[in-house]
Amino acid sequence: MEKQYQLLFDAIENCKDTILEAERYIWQHPEVGYREWNTHAFMKEHFTSLGYEVHEAGDIPGFYADIDTGREGPKLGIFAEMDALLIPDHPECDKETGAVHACAHHCQCAAMIGLATALKTEGALDGLSGSIRLFVVPAEEGIELSYRLDLIKKGVLHFIGGKQEFMWRGYLDGVDIGMMVHTGSKGLFCEVGGNGFVCKKQTFVGKASHGAAPSGGLNALYAATNALSAANAVREQFSGDNRFRFHPIITKGGEAVNVIPAEVVVESFVRGGNMQQVLKANERINRAFAGSAAALGCRLIIEDQIGAAPRIEDKNLRLAFKEVGKLLFNEDEINIERPWTPGCTDMGDISAVMPSVIAYVGCSSIPGHTNRFVVEDAYTACVVNAKLQAGWIAYLLENNAEYAKKVIAEKEVPYASIKEYFDDAKKLSFNGDAVTYNDDGSINILYK
């Protein structure tokens, strides 16, 4: 199979100019989650020109395309993310929207073009068994929560994350194994896992009055700041678990200085290392918020949605990246045992139902998600990335897909089916009035 690996690598090297041009184009045209229509069209044009049949989501950006070896075997799902971040003080952001690819998802799309090209090369699938589904997905970053919740209310979305939404729509049905290659700081590495989270929007509703006569109003901002203090006190109950995170922001704090705020909106994440932990922590945060609203006589409306499940990185799949990585990296540059990260991604939802993995390849010494981030090594981030994915596919599907079958036989995932996962995920969803008042002076508090 060494000849097969070289064939795939050569096919990617031969189209490196196209790959690197794609990296530059998408970097210069950043779009945030569920708004990636230009990137969608750009990627679709490349896929259709290669002869793929593209299955579009339709009312949201994103699509998938299949390629079959013609021999029975498992189906691999390979993902590339399209969305950017909002960092308006980044010097290369879109000046109108503030969007910038400061997490380098554009490199994933460029690499996907290289991979899709290689898999269409004559002889590329020789000796392989099974099939591959290539996913171009929207909305990995958990931003613009209000916009996404509005799409859920309109029935366009069911979940805020693009991979979750694709799962819900059935696009992952029949897929046995999931994989993605992200960008990182240096070399090739995999983590052992990562946190999951619930995303939260809490609206405090008070009563407006003139700032000179505050006794006539109910200050929703005071209710919100009390809630943040109460939530900080709740942190003490999780002090023994360094995977727990809670980080809120106030996205609406009032209309004018001389008006007592009548509506204040807080958005936040609750992160944890397993679904049960996230559920427990989230209920305690909600209770703290509800009690604070009641103390000030304000209403509280809670909108909770699962953001991502905790991520479990399959050991056998990480080992496959190590073996293929030896063809592309120095062995001392490879680490497949990086510690658990508090960071979250909707690849966690994939890992909840099937063996999956994220590998990271170096692209920049500058931290991502910052206003200084740029891609310093586009060749590794995109071209080597594509080669790594192609080699990984060959490693799993060669020899009658022997290694892929081993992965499936030895998988350890928390849910037996996508349906079972979504049934559990619904427990993290809560939408409605958390604090209401009765004429007899009693208060109704509902926090889960």
C-alpha positions as CSV (number, residue, x, y, z in Angstrom):
1,M,0.0,0.0,0.0
2,E,3.0,2.4,0.1
3,K,2.3,3.0,-3.6
4,Q,-1.3,3.9,-2.7
5,Y,-0.2,6.5,-0.1
6,Q,2.2,8.1,-2.6
7,L,-0.4,8.2,-5.3
8,L,-2.7,10.2,-2.9
9,F,0.0,12.4,-1.7
10,D,1.2,13.2,-5.2
11,A,-2.4,14.0,-6.3
12,I,-2.6,16.5,-3.5
13,E,0.8,18.0,-4.2
14,N,-0.2,18.4,-7.9
15,C,-3.1,20.6,-6.9
16,K,-1.4,22.6,-4.1
17,D,-1.7,25.9,-6.0
18,T,-5.5,25.4,-6.1
19,I,-5.5,24.5,-2.4
20,L,-3.5,27.6,-1.4
21,E,-5.5,29.9,-3.6
22,A,-8.7,28.5,-1.8
23,E,-7.1,29.3,1.5
24,R,-6.5,32.9,0.5
25,Y,-9.9,33.3,-1.0
26,I,-11.8,32.1,2.0
27,W,-9.6,34.0,4.4
28,Q,-10.5,37.2,2.5
29,H,-14.2,36.4,2.5
30,P,-15.0,35.3,6.1
31,E,-18.6,34.5,7.2
32,V,-19.9,33.5,10.6
33,G,-22.1,30.5,11.4
34,Y,-25.3,29.9,9.3
35,R,-24.3,32.9,7.1
36,E,-21.6,31.1,5.1
37,W,-23.4,31.3,1.8
38,N,-20.5,32.6,-0.3
39,T,-18.2,29.9,1.1
40,H,-20.9,27.3,0.5
41,A,-21.1,28.4,-3.2
42,F,-17.3,28.4,-3.5
43,M,-16.9,24.9,-2.1
44,K,-19.9,23.6,-4.1
45,E,-18.4,24.8,-7.3
46,H,-15.1,22.9,-6.6
47,F,-17.0,19.7,-5.7
48,T,-19.3,19.8,-8.8
49,S,-16.3,20.5,-11.1
50,L,-14.7,17.3,-9.8
51,G,-17.8,15.3,-10.6
52,Y,-19.3,14.9,-7.2
53,E,-23.1,14.9,-6.6
54,V,-23.6,17.5,-3.9
55,H,-26.4,17.0,-1.3
56,E,-27.2,20.5,0.0
57,A,-28.9,21.3,3.3
58,G,-30.9,23.9,1.5
59,D,-32.2,26.4,4.1
60,I,-28.8,26.6,5.8
61,P,-25.3,26.5,4.3
62,G,-23.4,23.2,4.0
63,F,-23.6,20.0,2.1
64,Y,-22.1,16.5,1.8
65,A,-20.9,14.3,-1.0
66,D,-20.2,10.6,-1.2
67,I,-17.5,8.6,-2.9
68,D,-17.6,4.8,-2.9
69,T,-14.8,2.3,-3.4
70,G,-17.2,-0.2,-5.0
71,R,-16.3,-2.7,-2.3
72,E,-18.3,-3.3,0.9
73,G,-17.0,-1.8,4.1
74,P,-17.5,1.0,6.7
75,K,-18.4,4.5,5.9
76,L,-16.0,7.3,7.0
77,G,-17.3,10.8,7.7
78,I,-14.7,13.6,7.0
79,F,-15.6,17.1,8.1
80,A,-14.5,20.6,7.1
81,E,-15.9,23.7,8.9
82,M,-16.7,26.9,7.1
83,D,-17.4,29.5,9.8
84,A,-15.4,32.4,11.0
85,L,-15.3,34.4,14.3
86,L,-16.3,37.9,15.1
87,I,-13.2,39.9,16.1
88,P,-13.8,43.4,14.9
89,D,-10.4,44.7,16.0
90,H,-8.5,42.2,14.0
91,P,-6.6,44.1,11.3
92,E,-7.7,41.7,8.5
93,C,-11.3,41.2,9.5
94,D,-14.2,42.0,7.2
95,K,-14.7,45.7,7.9
96,E,-18.5,45.5,7.6
97,T,-19.2,42.4,9.7
98,G,-16.1,42.1,11.9
99,A,-15.7,38.4,10.8
100,V,-12.3,36.8,10.5
101,H,-11.0,33.2,10.3
102,A,-9.1,33.5,13.6
103,C,-9.6,29.8,14.2
104,A,-8.4,28.9,10.7
105,H,-11.5,26.9,9.6
106,H,-10.8,28.2,6.1
107,C,-7.7,26.0,6.0
108,Q,-10.0,23.0,6.6
109,C,-12.0,23.9,3.5
110,A,-8.9,24.4,1.4
111,A,-7.6,21.0,2.6
112,M,-11.0,19.4,1.8
113,I,-10.6,20.6,-1.8
114,G,-7.3,18.9,-2.0
115,L,-8.7,15.7,-0.4
116,A,-11.8,15.7,-2.7
117,T,-9.4,16.1,-5.7
118,A,-7.2,13.3,-4.6
119,L,-10.0,10.8,-4.1
120,K,-11.1,11.4,-7.7
121,T,-7.7,10.6,-9.1
122,E,-7.5,7.5,-11.1
123,G,-6.4,4.6,-8.9
124,A,-7.0,6.5,-5.7
125,L,-9.5,4.0,-4.3
126,D,-7.7,0.8,-5.5
127,G,-7.3,-1.6,-2.6
128,L,-9.7,0.2,-0.4
129,S,-13.0,-1.1,0.9
130,G,-16.0,1.0,2.1
131,S,-17.0,4.5,1.4
132,I,-16.3,8.1,2.3
133,R,-18.8,10.9,3.0
134,L,-17.2,14.4,2.8
135,F,-19.0,17.0,4.9
136,V,-18.7,20.8,4.4
137,V,-20.4,22.0,7.6
138,P,-21.5,25.4,9.0
139,A,-21.5,26.9,12.5
140,E,-19.0,25.2,14.7
141,E,-18.3,28.4,16.7
142,G,-20.8,29.1,19.5
143,I,-21.5,32.7,18.7
144,E,-24.5,34.9,17.8
145,L,-26.7,32.9,20.1
146,S,-29.7,35.2,19.7
147,Y,-29.6,34.8,16.0
148,R,-29.4,31.1,16.2
149,L,-32.2,30.9,18.8
150,D,-34.4,32.9,16.4
151,L,-33.7,30.4,13.7
152,I,-34.8,27.6,16.0
153,K,-38.0,29.5,16.9
154,K,-38.6,29.9,13.1
155,G,-38.2,26.1,12.6
156,V,-35.1,26.5,10.4
157,L,-32.8,25.0,13.0
158,H,-33.2,22.4,15.8
159,F,-29.7,22.9,17.3
160,I,-27.1,25.7,17.3
161,G,-24.2,23.6,16.1
162,G,-23.8,22.7,12.4
163,K,-22.8,19.1,13.0
164,Q,-25.6,18.6,15.5
165,E,-28.0,20.0,12.9
166,F,-26.6,17.7,10.2
167,M,-27.0,14.7,12.6
168,W,-30.6,15.8,13.3
169,R,-31.4,15.9,9.6
170,G,-30.1,12.4,9.1
171,Y,-27.0,13.2,7.2
172,L,-24.9,11.1,9.6
173,D,-27.1,8.1,9.3
174,G,-25.0,5.1,8.1
175,V,-21.7,6.8,8.9
176,D,-19.6,4.6,11.1
177,I,-16.5,6.7,12.0
178,G,-15.9,10.5,12.1
179,M,-12.7,12.5,11.6
180,M,-11.6,16.1,11.1
181,V,-8.2,17.8,11.0
182,H,-8.0,21.2,12.6
183,T,-5.1,23.6,12.8
184,G,-2.9,24.0,15.8
185,S,0.4,25.5,16.9
186,K,3.1,23.0,15.9
187,G,3.6,19.5,14.5
188,L,0.8,16.9,14.7
189,F,-1.2,16.3,17.8
190,C,-4.4,14.8,19.1
191,E,-6.1,15.4,22.5
192,V,-7.7,12.7,24.6
193,G,-10.9,14.7,24.9
194,G,-12.7,18.0,25.6
195,N,-15.6,19.6,27.4
196,G,-19.2,19.9,26.3
197,F,-21.4,22.8,27.1
198,V,-24.9,24.3,27.2
199,C,-25.4,27.7,25.7
200,K,-27.7,30.0,27.6
201,K,-29.7,33.2,27.1
202,Q,-31.4,34.7,30.1
203,T,-33.6,37.7,29.8
204,F,-34.5,39.7,33.0
205,V,-37.7,41.7,32.7
206,G,-38.3,44.5,35.1
207,K,-40.2,47.8,34.8
208,A,-38.8,51.0,33.3
209,S,-39.0,54.4,35.1
210,H,-37.1,57.7,35.1
211,G,-33.7,57.5,36.6
212,A,-34.7,60.5,38.8
213,A,-37.5,58.4,40.3
214,P,-36.2,54.9,40.5
215,S,-38.8,53.7,43.0
216,G,-41.3,53.5,40.3
217,G,-39.4,50.8,38.4
218,L,-37.9,47.3,38.8
219,N,-34.2,47.4,37.8
220,A,-33.6,44.4,35.6
221,L,-29.8,45.3,35.6
222,Y,-29.6,44.9,39.3
223,A,-31.4,41.5,39.0
224,A,-28.8,40.4,36.4
225,T,-25.8,41.6,38.4
226,N,-27.2,39.9,41.5
227,A,-27.6,36.7,39.4
228,L,-24.0,36.9,38.3
229,S,-22.8,37.2,41.9
230,A,-25.0,34.3,42.9
231,A,-23.7,32.2,40.0
232,N,-20.1,33.0,41.1
233,A,-21.0,31.6,44.6
234,V,-22.2,28.4,42.9
235,R,-18.7,27.9,41.4
236,E,-17.6,26.9,44.9
237,Q,-19.7,23.7,44.7
238,F,-17.6,22.6,41.6
239,S,-14.1,23.6,43.0
240,G,-12.9,20.0,42.9
241,D,-13.5,19.7,39.1
242,N,-11.1,21.8,37.0
243,R,-13.1,21.0,33.9
244,F,-16.1,23.1,35.0
245,R,-16.4,26.5,33.4
246,F,-19.0,29.3,33.5
247,H,-18.4,32.5,31.7
248,P,-21.3,35.0,31.1
249,I,-21.5,38.3,29.3
250,I,-24.3,41.0,29.3
251,T,-25.4,41.6,25.7
252,K,-28.1,44.1,26.6
253,G,-27.8,46.2,29.7
254,G,-30.2,49.1,29.3
255,E,-31.4,51.7,26.8
256,A,-30.3,55.0,28.4
257,V,-28.5,56.2,31.5
258,N,-31.5,58.1,32.8
259,V,-33.9,55.1,32.4
260,I,-34.2,52.2,34.8
261,P,-33.4,49.2,32.7
262,A,-36.5,47.1,32.0
263,E,-34.8,44.4,30.0
264,V,-31.4,43.0,30.4
265,V,-30.0,40.0,28.5
266,V,-27.2,37.7,29.8
267,E,-25.6,35.1,27.5
268,S,-23.3,32.4,28.8
269,F,-21.8,28.9,28.5
270,V,-21.7,26.2,31.2
271,R,-19.0,23.7,30.3
272,G,-18.2,20.4,31.8
273,G,-16.5,17.0,31.1
274,N,-19.7,14.9,30.8
275,M,-23.3,15.4,30.1
276,Q,-24.5,14.6,33.6
277,Q,-22.0,17.2,35.0
278,V,-23.2,19.8,32.6
279,L,-26.8,19.1,33.4
280,K,-26.2,19.4,37.1
281,A,-24.2,22.5,36.9
282,N,-26.6,24.2,34.5
283,E,-29.6,23.6,36.9
284,R,-27.7,25.2,39.8
285,I,-26.8,28.2,37.6
286,N,-30.5,28.5,36.6
287,R,-31.6,28.3,40.2
288,A,-29.2,31.1,41.2
289,F,-30.4,33.3,38.4
290,A,-34.1,32.6,39.2
291,G,-33.6,33.3,42.9
292,S,-31.9,36.6,42.0
293,A,-34.7,37.7,39.7
294,A,-37.3,36.9,42.4
295,A,-35.3,38.9,45.0
296,L,-35.7,42.0,42.8
297,G,-39.3,41.3,41.7
298,C,-38.3,40.7,38.1
299,R,-39.3,38.1,35.6
300,L,-36.8,35.7,34.1
301,I,-37.0,34.0,30.8
302,I,-34.5,31.2,30.2
303,E,-33.5,29.9,26.8
304,D,-31.1,26.9,27.1
305,Q,-29.8,24.8,24.3
306,I,-27.1,22.1,24.2
307,G,-24.0,23.6,22.6
308,A,-21.9,20.5,22.2
309,A,-21.5,17.1,23.9
310,P,-18.2,16.3,25.6
311,R,-15.6,15.1,23.2
312,I,-14.2,11.6,23.4
313,E,-11.2,11.0,21.2
314,D,-11.0,7.3,20.0
315,K,-7.6,5.8,20.9
316,N,-7.4,3.5,17.8
317,L,-8.1,6.5,15.5
318,R,-5.5,8.5,17.2
319,L,-3.0,5.7,16.7
320,A,-3.9,5.7,13.0
321,F,-3.0,9.4,12.8
322,K,0.3,8.6,14.5
323,E,1.2,6.0,12.0
324,V,0.2,8.1,9.0
325,G,1.8,11.1,10.6
326,K,5.2,9.4,10.5
327,L,5.1,9.7,6.7
328,L,4.7,13.5,6.9
329,F,6.2,14.7,10.2
330,N,9.3,14.0,12.3
331,E,8.3,11.5,15.0
332,D,9.3,14.0,17.8
333,E,6.7,16.4,16.3
334,I,3.8,13.9,16.9
335,N,1.9,13.7,20.2
336,I,-1.5,11.8,20.3
337,E,-1.9,12.1,24.1
338,R,-2.4,15.8,24.6
339,P,-4.4,16.3,27.9
340,W,-8.1,16.9,28.1
341,T,-9.1,20.4,27.1
342,P,-11.9,22.6,28.6
343,G,-12.5,23.8,25.0
344,C,-15.6,22.6,23.2
345,T,-16.6,21.7,19.7
346,D,-19.6,20.0,18.0
347,M,-17.3,17.2,17.0
348,G,-18.2,16.1,20.6
349,D,-21.7,15.3,19.3
350,I,-20.2,13.1,16.7
351,S,-18.0,11.4,19.3
352,A,-21.1,10.7,21.4
353,V,-22.5,8.2,18.9
354,M,-19.5,6.9,16.9
355,P,-15.7,6.6,17.2
356,S,-14.2,9.9,16.1
357,V,-11.1,12.0,16.3
358,I,-9.7,15.5,15.7
359,A,-6.1,15.8,14.7
360,Y,-4.3,19.2,14.7
361,V,-1.5,20.3,12.4
362,G,0.7,23.3,12.9
363,C,-0.1,26.6,11.2
364,S,0.8,29.5,13.6
365,S,2.6,30.4,16.7
366,I,0.0,33.0,17.4
367,P,-3.0,31.8,19.6
368,G,-6.3,31.4,17.8
369,H,-9.4,33.3,18.7
370,T,-7.3,36.5,19.1
371,N,-7.0,39.7,17.2
372,R,-3.4,38.9,16.2
373,F,-4.0,35.5,14.7
374,V,-2.7,34.8,11.1
375,V,-1.8,31.6,9.3
376,E,2.0,31.5,9.2
377,D,2.4,28.1,7.5
378,A,-0.4,27.6,4.9
379,Y,1.3,24.7,3.3
380,T,1.2,22.6,6.4
381,A,-2.2,23.9,7.4
382,C,-3.8,23.0,4.1
383,V,-1.6,20.8,1.8
384,V,-0.1,18.5,4.5
385,N,-3.5,18.5,6.2
386,A,-5.1,17.1,3.1
387,K,-2.3,14.5,2.7
388,L,-2.8,13.5,6.4
389,Q,-6.5,12.9,5.8
390,A,-6.0,11.0,2.6
391,G,-3.4,8.7,4.3
392,W,-5.7,8.2,7.3
393,I,-8.5,7.1,5.0
394,A,-6.2,4.7,3.2
395,Y,-4.9,3.3,6.6
396,L,-8.5,2.6,7.8
397,L,-9.9,1.2,4.5
398,E,-6.9,-0.8,3.2
399,N,-6.8,-4.6,3.6
400,N,-10.6,-5.0,3.4
401,A,-11.0,-2.1,5.8
402,E,-9.4,-4.2,8.5
403,Y,-8.4,-1.3,10.8
404,A,-11.8,0.5,10.4
405,K,-13.5,-2.7,11.5
406,K,-11.2,-3.0,14.5
407,V,-12.1,0.6,15.5
408,I,-15.8,-0.2,15.2
409,A,-15.5,-3.4,17.2
410,E,-13.6,-1.8,20.0
411,K,-15.5,1.5,20.1
412,E,-16.4,3.1,23.4
413,V,-19.1,5.7,23.0
414,P,-21.7,6.9,25.5
415,Y,-24.8,6.4,23.3
416,A,-25.9,3.4,21.2
417,S,-27.7,5.5,18.6
418,I,-28.2,9.1,17.4
419,K,-31.8,9.0,18.7
420,E,-30.6,8.0,22.2
421,Y,-28.2,10.9,22.2
422,F,-30.8,13.4,21.2
423,D,-33.2,12.1,23.8
424,D,-30.6,12.9,26.4
425,A,-29.6,16.2,24.8
426,K,-33.2,17.5,25.1
427,K,-32.8,17.4,28.9
428,L,-30.4,20.3,28.6
429,S,-33.0,22.4,26.6
430,F,-35.2,24.7,28.6
431,N,-37.2,27.5,27.1
432,G,-39.7,29.6,29.1
433,D,-40.6,31.7,32.1
434,A,-38.4,30.8,35.1
435,V,-39.9,33.3,37.5
436,T,-43.6,34.4,37.5
437,Y,-45.7,36.0,40.2
438,N,-49.2,35.2,41.5
439,D,-51.9,37.6,42.8
440,D,-51.7,36.0,46.2
441,G,-48.1,37.0,46.6
442,S,-46.6,33.6,45.9
443,I,-43.8,33.2,43.3
444,N,-43.4,30.4,40.8
445,I,-39.8,29.4,40.1
446,L,-38.9,26.9,37.4
447,Y,-35.3,26.3,36.6
448,K,-35.2,23.0,34.7
